[in-house]
Structure formats: C-alpha cells, structure tokens
Amino acid sequence: MKKVLFVLIGVFFFMGLFSDAMAKTKWDLHLNYPAGNFHSRGAQQFADRVSAATGGEGSVNNYV
C-alpha cells in the first residue's frame, strides 16, 4: 500500500513539473488613466517589478 501511495505521489509531482502551471504568465491590465498620470506610472512600475521578480516568466501589459 505504501508503494502505491509513493508511486502516485511521484506521478503527481512529475505531472506538476511539466504542466501548464509552470508556463509563462501574462496579465493584461487596463487603465482608465492617461499615460502620464501617476496611476499609470505606478502600474508600469508594478509591471517592471513583476518582470524583474519572476525573471521574465511573468509579465504585466498595461493598456491605457
């Protein structure tokens, strides 16, 4: 019984490694403010930080 449980856990672990959950993530962020507004600048700073923190695996696209 323990062997079956161990094998099942291993299978689920390896399925998780190669699933779409590990794929790059892209967010679309719509803003109702003009490009020069401080809200838009803050959203761009957030997008830059997300990209830096995830090593480019995650990105946020700001739409004005």
mmCIF file as Biopython writes it, N, C-alpha, C and O atoms, coordinates in Angstrom:
data_model
#
loop_
_atom_site.group_PDB
_atom_site.id
_atom_site.type_symbol
_atom_site.label_atom_id
_atom_site.label_alt_id
_atom_site.label_comp_id
_atom_site.label_asym_id
_atom_site.label_entity_id
_atom_site.label_seq_id
_atom_site.pdbx_PDB_ins_code
_atom_site.Cartn_x
_atom_site.Cartn_y
_atom_site.Cartn_z
_atom_site.occupancy
_atom_site.B_iso_or_equiv
_atom_site.auth_seq_id
_atom_site.auth_asym_id
_atom_site.pdbx_PDB_model_num
ATOM 1   N N  . MET A ? 1  ? 0.820  -1.197 0.000   1.0 0.0 1  A 1 
ATOM 2   C CA . MET A ? 1  ? 0.000  0.000  0.000   1.0 0.0 1  A 1 
ATOM 3   C C  . MET A ? 1  ? 0.868  1.266  0.000   1.0 0.0 1  A 1 
ATOM 4   O O  . MET A ? 1  ? 0.567  2.251  -0.674  1.0 0.0 1  A 1 
ATOM 5   N N  . LYS A ? 2  ? 1.950  1.204  0.777   1.0 0.0 2  A 1 
ATOM 6   C CA . LYS A ? 2  ? 2.830  2.371  0.830   1.0 0.0 2  A 1 
ATOM 7   C C  . LYS A ? 2  ? 3.520  2.595  -0.516  1.0 0.0 2  A 1 
ATOM 8   O O  . LYS A ? 2  ? 3.766  3.736  -0.907  1.0 0.0 2  A 1 
ATOM 9   N N  . LYS A ? 3  ? 3.829  1.516  -1.217  1.0 0.0 3  A 1 
ATOM 10  C CA . LYS A ? 3  ? 4.481  1.651  -2.523  1.0 0.0 3  A 1 
ATOM 11  C C  . LYS A ? 3  ? 3.541  2.323  -3.519  1.0 0.0 3  A 1 
ATOM 12  O O  . LYS A ? 3  ? 3.960  3.182  -4.294  1.0 0.0 3  A 1 
ATOM 13  N N  . VAL A ? 4  ? 2.282  1.934  -3.494  1.0 0.0 4  A 1 
ATOM 14  C CA . VAL A ? 4  ? 1.302  2.527  -4.411  1.0 0.0 4  A 1 
ATOM 15  C C  . VAL A ? 4  ? 1.148  4.015  -4.117  1.0 0.0 4  A 1 
ATOM 16  O O  . VAL A ? 4  ? 1.125  4.836  -5.034  1.0 0.0 4  A 1 
ATOM 17  N N  . LEU A ? 5  ? 1.045  4.352  -2.858  1.0 0.0 5  A 1 
ATOM 18  C CA . LEU A ? 5  ? 0.918  5.753  -2.464  1.0 0.0 5  A 1 
ATOM 19  C C  . LEU A ? 5  ? 2.154  6.544  -2.883  1.0 0.0 5  A 1 
ATOM 20  O O  . LEU A ? 5  ? 2.034  7.664  -3.379  1.0 0.0 5  A 1 
ATOM 21  N N  . PHE A ? 6  ? 3.330  5.975  -2.687  1.0 0.0 6  A 1 
ATOM 22  C CA . PHE A ? 6  ? 4.570  6.637  -3.070  1.0 0.0 6  A 1 
ATOM 23  C C  . PHE A ? 6  ? 4.630  6.860  -4.582  1.0 0.0 6  A 1 
ATOM 24  O O  . PHE A ? 6  ? 5.039  7.928  -5.038  1.0 0.0 6  A 1 
ATOM 25  N N  . VAL A ? 7  ? 4.231  5.869  -5.345  1.0 0.0 7  A 1 
ATOM 26  C CA . VAL A ? 7  ? 4.235  5.989  -6.806  1.0 0.0 7  A 1 
ATOM 27  C C  . VAL A ? 7  ? 3.239  7.047  -7.252  1.0 0.0 7  A 1 
ATOM 28  O O  . VAL A ? 7  ? 3.551  7.852  -8.129  1.0 0.0 7  A 1 
ATOM 29  N N  . LEU A ? 8  ? 2.049  7.062  -6.668  1.0 0.0 8  A 1 
ATOM 30  C CA . LEU A ? 8  ? 1.045  8.068  -7.035  1.0 0.0 8  A 1 
ATOM 31  C C  . LEU A ? 8  ? 1.523  9.476  -6.720  1.0 0.0 8  A 1 
ATOM 32  O O  . LEU A ? 8  ? 1.337  10.391 -7.522  1.0 0.0 8  A 1 
ATOM 33  N N  . ILE A ? 9  ? 2.130  9.653  -5.571  1.0 0.0 9  A 1 
ATOM 34  C CA . ILE A ? 9  ? 2.654  10.977 -5.211  1.0 0.0 9  A 1 
ATOM 35  C C  . ILE A ? 9  ? 3.744  11.382 -6.191  1.0 0.0 9  A 1 
ATOM 36  O O  . ILE A ? 9  ? 3.793  12.539 -6.610  1.0 0.0 9  A 1 
ATOM 37  N N  . GLY A ? 10 ? 4.614  10.457 -6.565  1.0 0.0 10 A 1 
ATOM 38  C CA . GLY A ? 10 ? 5.659  10.747 -7.532  1.0 0.0 10 A 1 
ATOM 39  C C  . GLY A ? 10 ? 5.104  11.124 -8.892  1.0 0.0 10 A 1 
ATOM 40  O O  . GLY A ? 10 ? 5.607  12.045 -9.536  1.0 0.0 10 A 1 
ATOM 41  N N  . VAL A ? 11 ? 4.066  10.417 -9.337  1.0 0.0 11 A 1 
ATOM 42  C CA . VAL A ? 11 ? 3.447  10.713 -10.624 1.0 0.0 11 A 1 
ATOM 43  C C  . VAL A ? 11 ? 2.837  12.108 -10.613 1.0 0.0 11 A 1 
ATOM 44  O O  . VAL A ? 11 ? 3.028  12.874 -11.558 1.0 0.0 11 A 1 
ATOM 45  N N  . PHE A ? 12 ? 2.105  12.446 -9.556  1.0 0.0 12 A 1 
ATOM 46  C CA . PHE A ? 12 ? 1.503  13.780 -9.467  1.0 0.0 12 A 1 
ATOM 47  C C  . PHE A ? 12 ? 2.560  14.869 -9.405  1.0 0.0 12 A 1 
ATOM 48  O O  . PHE A ? 12 ? 2.379  15.944 -9.976  1.0 0.0 12 A 1 
ATOM 49  N N  . PHE A ? 13 ? 3.660  14.600 -8.719  1.0 0.0 13 A 1 
ATOM 50  C CA . PHE A ? 13 ? 4.740  15.572 -8.644  1.0 0.0 13 A 1 
ATOM 51  C C  . PHE A ? 13 ? 5.334  15.840 -10.026 1.0 0.0 13 A 1 
ATOM 52  O O  . PHE A ? 13 ? 5.513  16.997 -10.409 1.0 0.0 13 A 1 
ATOM 53  N N  . PHE A ? 14 ? 5.635  14.795 -10.766 1.0 0.0 14 A 1 
ATOM 54  C CA . PHE A ? 14 ? 6.225  14.970 -12.095 1.0 0.0 14 A 1 
ATOM 55  C C  . PHE A ? 14 ? 5.221  15.557 -13.087 1.0 0.0 14 A 1 
ATOM 56  O O  . PHE A ? 14 ? 5.615  16.281 -14.001 1.0 0.0 14 A 1 
ATOM 57  N N  . MET A ? 15 ? 3.943  15.261 -12.924 1.0 0.0 15 A 1 
ATOM 58  C CA . MET A ? 15 ? 2.927  15.881 -13.784 1.0 0.0 15 A 1 
ATOM 59  C C  . MET A ? 15 ? 2.885  17.384 -13.527 1.0 0.0 15 A 1 
ATOM 60  O O  . MET A ? 15 ? 2.707  18.171 -14.456 1.0 0.0 15 A 1 
ATOM 61  N N  . GLY A ? 16 ? 3.047  17.776 -12.283 1.0 0.0 16 A 1 
ATOM 62  C CA . GLY A ? 16 ? 3.057  19.192 -11.941 1.0 0.0 16 A 1 
ATOM 63  C C  . GLY A ? 16 ? 4.249  19.926 -12.509 1.0 0.0 16 A 1 
ATOM 64  O O  . GLY A ? 16 ? 4.149  21.101 -12.863 1.0 0.0 16 A 1 
ATOM 65  N N  . LEU A ? 17 ? 5.386  19.239 -12.599 1.0 0.0 17 A 1 
ATOM 66  C CA . LEU A ? 17 ? 6.582  19.880 -13.145 1.0 0.0 17 A 1 
ATOM 67  C C  . LEU A ? 17 ? 6.439  20.200 -14.627 1.0 0.0 17 A 1 
ATOM 68  O O  . LEU A ? 17 ? 6.991  21.190 -15.108 1.0 0.0 17 A 1 
ATOM 69  N N  . PHE A ? 18 ? 5.709  19.374 -15.342 1.0 0.0 18 A 1 
ATOM 70  C CA . PHE A ? 18 ? 5.618  19.541 -16.791 1.0 0.0 18 A 1 
ATOM 71  C C  . PHE A ? 18 ? 4.254  20.030 -17.249 1.0 0.0 18 A 1 
ATOM 72  O O  . PHE A ? 18 ? 3.906  19.893 -18.422 1.0 0.0 18 A 1 
ATOM 73  N N  . SER A ? 19 ? 3.487  20.592 -16.343 1.0 0.0 19 A 1 
ATOM 74  C CA . SER A ? 19 ? 2.156  21.067 -16.716 1.0 0.0 19 A 1 
ATOM 75  C C  . SER A ? 19 ? 2.193  22.533 -17.143 1.0 0.0 19 A 1 
ATOM 76  O O  . SER A ? 19 ? 3.241  23.178 -17.103 1.0 0.0 19 A 1 
ATOM 77  N N  . ASP A ? 20 ? 1.051  23.041 -17.544 1.0 0.0 20 A 1 
ATOM 78  C CA . ASP A ? 20 ? 0.950  24.440 -17.948 1.0 0.0 20 A 1 
ATOM 79  C C  . ASP A ? 20 ? 1.079  25.397 -16.775 1.0 0.0 20 A 1 
ATOM 80  O O  . ASP A ? 20 ? 1.255  26.599 -16.974 1.0 0.0 20 A 1 
ATOM 81  N N  . ALA A ? 21 ? 0.994  24.887 -15.572 1.0 0.0 21 A 1 
ATOM 82  C CA . ALA A ? 21 ? 1.133  25.750 -14.403 1.0 0.0 21 A 1 
ATOM 83  C C  . ALA A ? 21 ? 2.531  26.356 -14.320 1.0 0.0 21 A 1 
ATOM 84  O O  . ALA A ? 21 ? 2.722  27.390 -13.680 1.0 0.0 21 A 1 
ATOM 85  N N  . MET A ? 22 ? 3.482  25.735 -14.947 1.0 0.0 22 A 1 
ATOM 86  C CA . MET A ? 22 ? 4.844  26.235 -14.928 1.0 0.0 22 A 1 
ATOM 87  C C  . MET A ? 22 ? 5.130  27.133 -16.133 1.0 0.0 22 A 1 
ATOM 88  O O  . MET A ? 22 ? 6.264  27.575 -16.318 1.0 0.0 22 A 1 
ATOM 89  N N  . ALA A ? 23 ? 4.137  27.398 -16.934 1.0 0.0 23 A 1 
ATOM 90  C CA . ALA A ? 23 ? 4.328  28.201 -18.146 1.0 0.0 23 A 1 
ATOM 91  C C  . ALA A ? 23 ? 4.419  29.682 -17.794 1.0 0.0 23 A 1 
ATOM 92  O O  . ALA A ? 23 ? 4.090  30.097 -16.683 1.0 0.0 23 A 1 
ATOM 93  N N  . LYS A ? 24 ? 4.866  30.456 -18.756 1.0 0.0 24 A 1 
ATOM 94  C CA . LYS A ? 24 ? 4.933  31.900 -18.568 1.0 0.0 24 A 1 
ATOM 95  C C  . LYS A ? 24 ? 3.529  32.455 -18.372 1.0 0.0 24 A 1 
ATOM 96  O O  . LYS A ? 24 ? 2.563  31.964 -18.956 1.0 0.0 24 A 1 
ATOM 97  N N  . THR A ? 25 ? 3.437  33.472 -17.551 1.0 0.0 25 A 1 
ATOM 98  C CA . THR A ? 25 ? 2.151  34.083 -17.249 1.0 0.0 25 A 1 
ATOM 99  C C  . THR A ? 25 ? 2.135  35.503 -17.776 1.0 0.0 25 A 1 
ATOM 100 O O  . THR A ? 25 ? 3.100  36.247 -17.599 1.0 0.0 25 A 1 
ATOM 101 N N  . LYS A ? 26 ? 1.046  35.883 -18.423 1.0 0.0 26 A 1 
ATOM 102 C CA . LYS A ? 26 ? 0.904  37.219 -18.994 1.0 0.0 26 A 1 
ATOM 103 C C  . LYS A ? 26 ? -0.418 37.810 -18.510 1.0 0.0 26 A 1 
ATOM 104 O O  . LYS A ? 26 ? -1.483 37.232 -18.725 1.0 0.0 26 A 1 
ATOM 105 N N  . TRP A ? 27 ? -0.338 38.951 -17.865 1.0 0.0 27 A 1 
ATOM 106 C CA . TRP A ? 27 ? -1.529 39.657 -17.391 1.0 0.0 27 A 1 
ATOM 107 C C  . TRP A ? 27 ? -1.762 40.871 -18.269 1.0 0.0 27 A 1 
ATOM 108 O O  . TRP A ? 27 ? -0.815 41.551 -18.664 1.0 0.0 27 A 1 
ATOM 109 N N  . ASP A ? 28 ? -3.020 41.141 -18.575 1.0 0.0 28 A 1 
ATOM 110 C CA . ASP A ? 28 ? -3.402 42.362 -19.282 1.0 0.0 28 A 1 
ATOM 111 C C  . ASP A ? 28 ? -4.092 43.280 -18.277 1.0 0.0 28 A 1 
ATOM 112 O O  . ASP A ? 28 ? -5.119 42.922 -17.701 1.0 0.0 28 A 1 
ATOM 113 N N  . LEU A ? 29 ? -3.527 44.452 -18.073 1.0 0.0 29 A 1 
ATOM 114 C CA . LEU A ? 29 ? -4.042 45.401 -17.088 1.0 0.0 29 A 1 
ATOM 115 C C  . LEU A ? 29 ? -4.548 46.635 -17.812 1.0 0.0 29 A 1 
ATOM 116 O O  . LEU A ? 29 ? -3.765 47.387 -18.391 1.0 0.0 29 A 1 
ATOM 117 N N  . HIS A ? 30 ? -5.846 46.842 -17.780 1.0 0.0 30 A 1 
ATOM 118 C CA . HIS A ? 30 ? -6.443 48.007 -18.430 1.0 0.0 30 A 1 
ATOM 119 C C  . HIS A ? 30 ? -6.509 49.154 -17.432 1.0 0.0 30 A 1 
ATOM 120 O O  . HIS A ? 30 ? -6.964 48.977 -16.301 1.0 0.0 30 A 1 
ATOM 121 N N  . LEU A ? 31 ? -6.057 50.325 -17.852 1.0 0.0 31 A 1 
ATOM 122 C CA . LEU A ? 31 ? -6.070 51.513 -17.000 1.0 0.0 31 A 1 
ATOM 123 C C  . LEU A ? 31 ? -7.001 52.563 -17.597 1.0 0.0 31 A 1 
ATOM 124 O O  . LEU A ? 31 ? -7.043 52.741 -18.814 1.0 0.0 31 A 1 
ATOM 125 N N  . ASN A ? 32 ? -7.729 53.240 -16.759 1.0 0.0 32 A 1 
ATOM 126 C CA . ASN A ? 32 ? -8.633 54.304 -17.214 1.0 0.0 32 A 1 
ATOM 127 C C  . ASN A ? 32 ? -7.996 55.677 -17.080 1.0 0.0 32 A 1 
ATOM 128 O O  . ASN A ? 32 ? -8.693 56.690 -17.128 1.0 0.0 32 A 1 
ATOM 129 N N  . TYR A ? 33 ? -6.688 55.722 -16.915 1.0 0.0 33 A 1 
ATOM 130 C CA . TYR A ? 33 ? -5.985 56.979 -16.728 1.0 0.0 33 A 1 
ATOM 131 C C  . TYR A ? 33 ? -5.049 57.219 -17.912 1.0 0.0 33 A 1 
ATOM 132 O O  . TYR A ? 33 ? -4.606 56.262 -18.548 1.0 0.0 33 A 1 
ATOM 133 N N  . PRO A ? 34 ? -4.742 58.484 -18.218 1.0 0.0 34 A 1 
ATOM 134 C CA . PRO A ? 34 ? -3.803 58.761 -19.318 1.0 0.0 34 A 1 
ATOM 135 C C  . PRO A ? 34 ? -2.394 58.282 -18.963 1.0 0.0 34 A 1 
ATOM 136 O O  . PRO A ? 34 ? -2.084 58.021 -17.800 1.0 0.0 34 A 1 
ATOM 137 N N  . ALA A ? 35 ? -1.567 58.175 -19.968 1.0 0.0 35 A 1 
ATOM 138 C CA . ALA A ? 35 ? -0.229 57.590 -19.798 1.0 0.0 35 A 1 
ATOM 139 C C  . ALA A ? 35 ? 0.647  58.375 -18.822 1.0 0.0 35 A 1 
ATOM 140 O O  . ALA A ? 35 ? 1.483  57.770 -18.149 1.0 0.0 35 A 1 
ATOM 141 N N  . GLY A ? 36 ? 0.493  59.679 -18.720 1.0 0.0 36 A 1 
ATOM 142 C CA . GLY A ? 36 ? 1.340  60.479 -17.833 1.0 0.0 36 A 1 
ATOM 143 C C  . GLY A ? 36 ? 0.861  60.550 -16.393 1.0 0.0 36 A 1 
ATOM 144 O O  . GLY A ? 36 ? 1.559  61.114 -15.551 1.0 0.0 36 A 1 
ATOM 145 N N  . ASN A ? 37 ? -0.287 60.008 -16.086 1.0 0.0 37 A 1 
ATOM 146 C CA . ASN A ? 37 ? -0.869 60.066 -14.757 1.0 0.0 37 A 1 
ATOM 147 C C  . ASN A ? 37 ? -0.055 59.209 -13.794 1.0 0.0 37 A 1 
ATOM 148 O O  . ASN A ? 37 ? 0.576  58.231 -14.196 1.0 0.0 37 A 1 
ATOM 149 N N  . PHE A ? 38 ? -0.077 59.596 -12.493 1.0 0.0 38 A 1 
ATOM 150 C CA . PHE A ? 38 ? 0.704  58.838 -11.517 1.0 0.0 38 A 1 
ATOM 151 C C  . PHE A ? 38 ? 0.165  57.424 -11.328 1.0 0.0 38 A 1 
ATOM 152 O O  . PHE A ? 38 ? 0.922  56.534 -10.937 1.0 0.0 38 A 1 
ATOM 153 N N  . HIS A ? 39 ? -1.117 57.190 -11.593 1.0 0.0 39 A 1 
ATOM 154 C CA . HIS A ? 39 ? -1.667 55.835 -11.523 1.0 0.0 39 A 1 
ATOM 155 C C  . HIS A ? 39 ? -1.023 54.948 -12.599 1.0 0.0 39 A 1 
ATOM 156 O O  . HIS A ? 39 ? -0.665 53.799 -12.338 1.0 0.0 39 A 1 
ATOM 157 N N  . SER A ? 40 ? -0.885 55.490 -13.785 1.0 0.0 40 A 1 
ATOM 158 C CA . SER A ? 40 ? -0.276 54.741 -14.887 1.0 0.0 40 A 1 
ATOM 159 C C  . SER A ? 40 ? 1.210  54.504 -14.645 1.0 0.0 40 A 1 
ATOM 160 O O  . SER A ? 40 ? 1.741  53.439 -14.961 1.0 0.0 40 A 1 
ATOM 161 N N  . ARG A ? 41 ? 1.872  55.507 -14.081 1.0 0.0 41 A 1 
ATOM 162 C CA . ARG A ? 41 ? 3.294  55.330 -13.765 1.0 0.0 41 A 1 
ATOM 163 C C  . ARG A ? 41 ? 3.477  54.271 -12.681 1.0 0.0 41 A 1 
ATOM 164 O O  . ARG A ? 41 ? 4.413  53.473 -12.736 1.0 0.0 41 A 1 
ATOM 165 N N  . GLY A ? 42 ? 2.586  54.267 -11.701 1.0 0.0 42 A 1 
ATOM 166 C CA . GLY A ? 42 ? 2.647  53.236 -10.652 1.0 0.0 42 A 1 
ATOM 167 C C  . GLY A ? 42 ? 2.370  51.845 -11.194 1.0 0.0 42 A 1 
ATOM 168 O O  . GLY A ? 42 ? 3.005  50.874 -10.783 1.0 0.0 42 A 1 
ATOM 169 N N  . ALA A ? 43 ? 1.425  51.750 -12.113 1.0 0.0 43 A 1 
ATOM 170 C CA . ALA A ? 43 ? 1.127  50.457 -12.729 1.0 0.0 43 A 1 
ATOM 171 C C  . ALA A ? 43 ? 2.304  49.969 -13.562 1.0 0.0 43 A 1 
ATOM 172 O O  . ALA A ? 43 ? 2.586  48.771 -13.591 1.0 0.0 43 A 1 
ATOM 173 N N  . GLN A ? 44 ? 2.994  50.884 -14.242 1.0 0.0 44 A 1 
ATOM 174 C CA . GLN A ? 44 ? 4.173  50.495 -15.020 1.0 0.0 44 A 1 
ATOM 175 C C  . GLN A ? 44 ? 5.302  50.052 -14.113 1.0 0.0 44 A 1 
ATOM 176 O O  . GLN A ? 44 ? 6.030  49.114 -14.436 1.0 0.0 44 A 1 
ATOM 177 N N  . GLN A ? 45 ? 5.452  50.716 -12.985 1.0 0.0 45 A 1 
ATOM 178 C CA . GLN A ? 45 ? 6.477  50.317 -12.014 1.0 0.0 45 A 1 
ATOM 179 C C  . GLN A ? 45 ? 6.158  48.925 -11.468 1.0 0.0 45 A 1 
ATOM 180 O O  . GLN A ? 45 ? 7.056  48.101 -11.297 1.0 0.0 45 A 1 
ATOM 181 N N  . PHE A ? 46 ? 4.880  48.665 -11.196 1.0 0.0 46 A 1 
ATOM 182 C CA . PHE A ? 46 ? 4.461  47.337 -10.756 1.0 0.0 46 A 1 
ATOM 183 C C  . PHE A ? 46 ? 4.790  46.285 -11.812 1.0 0.0 46 A 1 
ATOM 184 O O  . PHE A ? 46 ? 5.305  45.214 -11.487 1.0 0.0 46 A 1 
ATOM 185 N N  . ALA A ? 47 ? 4.495  46.589 -13.066 1.0 0.0 47 A 1 
ATOM 186 C CA . ALA A ? 47 ? 4.767  45.651 -14.158 1.0 0.0 47 A 1 
ATOM 187 C C  . ALA A ? 47 ? 6.263  45.363 -14.267 1.0 0.0 47 A 1 
ATOM 188 O O  . ALA A ? 47 ? 6.665  44.220 -14.484 1.0 0.0 47 A 1 
ATOM 189 N N  . ASP A ? 48 ? 7.080  46.394 -14.118 1.0 0.0 48 A 1 
ATOM 190 C CA . ASP A ? 48 ? 8.528  46.213 -14.178 1.0 0.0 48 A 1 
ATOM 191 C C  . ASP A ? 48 ? 9.029  45.348 -13.023 1.0 0.0 48 A 1 
ATOM 192 O O  . ASP A ? 48 ? 9.913  44.511 -13.204 1.0 0.0 48 A 1 
ATOM 193 N N  . ARG A ? 49 ? 8.467  45.554 -11.852 1.0 0.0 49 A 1 
ATOM 194 C CA . ARG A ? 49 ? 8.885  44.774 -10.684 1.0 0.0 49 A 1 
ATOM 195 C C  . ARG A ? 49 ? 8.450  43.310 -10.797 1.0 0.0 49 A 1 
ATOM 196 O O  . ARG A ? 49 ? 9.185  42.410 -10.390 1.0 0.0 49 A 1 
ATOM 197 N N  . VAL A ? 50 ? 7.258  43.073 -11.348 1.0 0.0 50 A 1 
ATOM 198 C CA . VAL A ? 50 ? 6.807  41.694 -11.549 1.0 0.0 50 A 1 
ATOM 199 C C  . VAL A ? 50 ? 7.744  40.981 -12.510 1.0 0.0 50 A 1 
ATOM 200 O O  . VAL A ? 50 ? 8.130  39.836 -12.273 1.0 0.0 50 A 1 
ATOM 201 N N  . SER A ? 51 ? 8.106  41.650 -13.585 1.0 0.0 51 A 1 
ATOM 202 C CA . SER A ? 51 ? 9.007  41.059 -14.563 1.0 0.0 51 A 1 
ATOM 203 C C  . SER A ? 51 ? 10.375 40.770 -13.946 1.0 0.0 51 A 1 
ATOM 204 O O  . SER A ? 51 ? 10.963 39.718 -14.197 1.0 0.0 51 A 1 
ATOM 205 N N  . ALA A ? 52 ? 10.877 41.697 -13.145 1.0 0.0 52 A 1 
ATOM 206 C CA . ALA A ? 52 ? 12.183 41.500 -12.514 1.0 0.0 52 A 1 
ATOM 207 C C  . ALA A ? 52 ? 12.138 40.390 -11.466 1.0 0.0 52 A 1 
ATOM 208 O O  . ALA A ? 52 ? 13.066 39.586 -11.372 1.0 0.0 52 A 1 
ATOM 209 N N  . ALA A ? 53 ? 11.066 40.344 -10.683 1.0 0.0 53 A 1 
ATOM 210 C CA . ALA A ? 53 ? 10.961 39.347 -9.613  1.0 0.0 53 A 1 
ATOM 211 C C  . ALA A ? 53 ? 10.781 37.934 -10.149 1.0 0.0 53 A 1 
ATOM 212 O O  . ALA A ? 53 ? 11.207 36.969 -9.514  1.0 0.0 53 A 1 
ATOM 213 N N  . THR A ? 54 ? 10.153 37.806 -11.313 1.0 0.0 54 A 1 
ATOM 214 C CA . THR A ? 54 ? 9.905  36.482 -11.870 1.0 0.0 54 A 1 
ATOM 215 C C  . THR A ? 54 ? 10.943 36.097 -12.916 1.0 0.0 54 A 1 
ATOM 216 O O  . THR A ? 54 ? 10.845 35.031 -13.525 1.0 0.0 54 A 1 
ATOM 217 N N  . GLY A ? 55 ? 11.920 36.942 -13.127 1.0 0.0 55 A 1 
ATOM 218 C CA . GLY A ? 55 ? 12.949 36.635 -14.116 1.0 0.0 55 A 1 
ATOM 219 C C  . GLY A ? 55 ? 12.415 36.590 -15.535 1.0 0.0 55 A 1 
ATOM 220 O O  . GLY A ? 55 ? 12.935 35.858 -16.378 1.0 0.0 55 A 1 
ATOM 221 N N  . GLY A ? 56 ? 11.384 37.368 -15.799 1.0 0.0 56 A 1 
ATOM 222 C CA . GLY A ? 56 ? 10.803 37.413 -17.135 1.0 0.0 56 A 1 
ATOM 223 C C  . GLY A ? 56 ? 9.738  36.352 -17.387 1.0 0.0 56 A 1 
ATOM 224 O O  . GLY A ? 56 ? 9.129  36.331 -18.457 1.0 0.0 56 A 1 
ATOM 225 N N  . GLU A ? 57 ? 9.505  35.469 -16.411 1.0 0.0 57 A 1 
ATOM 226 C CA . GLU A ? 57 ? 8.488  34.422 -16.575 1.0 0.0 57 A 1 
ATOM 227 C C  . GLU A ? 57 ? 7.081  34.987 -16.445 1.0 0.0 57 A 1 
ATOM 228 O O  . GLU A ? 57 ? 6.138  34.424 -17.001 1.0 0.0 57 A 1 
ATOM 229 N N  . GLY A ? 58 ? 6.930  36.069 -15.734 1.0 0.0 58 A 1 
ATOM 230 C CA . GLY A ? 58 ? 5.632  36.719 -15.584 1.0 0.0 58 A 1 
ATOM 231 C C  . GLY A ? 58 ? 5.709  38.124 -16.140 1.0 0.0 58 A 1 
ATOM 232 O O  . GLY A ? 58 ? 6.708  38.820 -15.956 1.0 0.0 58 A 1 
ATOM 233 N N  . SER A ? 59 ? 4.649  38.543 -16.824 1.0 0.0 59 A 1 
ATOM 234 C CA . SER A ? 59 ? 4.663  39.892 -17.373 1.0 0.0 59 A 1 
ATOM 235 C C  . SER A ? 59 ? 3.286  40.513 -17.231 1.0 0.0 59 A 1 
ATOM 236 O O  . SER A ? 59 ? 2.267  39.822 -17.242 1.0 0.0 59 A 1 
ATOM 237 N N  . VAL A ? 60 ? 3.279  41.833 -17.097 1.0 0.0 60 A 1 
ATOM 238 C CA . VAL A ? 60 ? 2.040  42.597 -16.995 1.0 0.0 60 A 1 
ATOM 239 C C  . VAL A ? 60 ? 2.049  43.611 -18.131 1.0 0.0 60 A 1 
ATOM 240 O O  . VAL A ? 60 ? 2.982  44.404 -18.254 1.0 0.0 60 A 1 
ATOM 241 N N  . ASN A ? 61 ? 1.018  43.586 -18.954 1.0 0.0 61 A 1 
ATOM 242 C CA . ASN A ? 61 ? 0.882  44.547 -20.045 1.0 0.0 61 A 1 
ATOM 243 C C  . ASN A ? 61 ? -0.136 45.599 -19.646 1.0 0.0 61 A 1 
ATOM 244 O O  . ASN A ? 61 ? -1.291 45.279 -19.363 1.0 0.0 61 A 1 
ATOM 245 N N  . ASN A ? 62 ? 0.287  46.841 -19.623 1.0 0.0 62 A 1 
ATOM 246 C CA . ASN A ? 62 ? -0.592 47.949 -19.271 1.0 0.0 62 A 1 
ATOM 247 C C  . ASN A ? 62 ? -1.246 48.512 -20.530 1.0 0.0 62 A 1 
ATOM 248 O O  . ASN A ? 62 ? -0.560 48.834 -21.501 1.0 0.0 62 A 1 
ATOM 249 N N  . TYR A ? 63 ? -2.539 48.627 -20.511 1.0 0.0 63 A 1 
ATOM 250 C CA . TYR A ? 63 ? -3.272 49.225 -21.620 1.0 0.0 63 A 1 
ATOM 251 C C  . TYR A ? 63 ? -3.929 50.499 -21.148 1.0 0.0 63 A 1 
ATOM 252 O O  . TYR A ? 63 ? -4.730 50.484 -20.212 1.0 0.0 63 A 1 
ATOM 253 N N  . VAL A ? 64 ? -3.596 51.602 -21.791 1.0 0.0 64 A 1 
ATOM 254 C CA . VAL A ? 64 ? -4.128 52.906 -21.415 1.0 0.0 64 A 1 
ATOM 255 C C  . VAL A ? 64 ? -5.276 53.250 -22.319 1.0 0.0 64 A 1 
ATOM 256 O O  . VAL A ? 64 ? -5.877 54.315 -22.177 1.0 0.0 64 A 1 
#
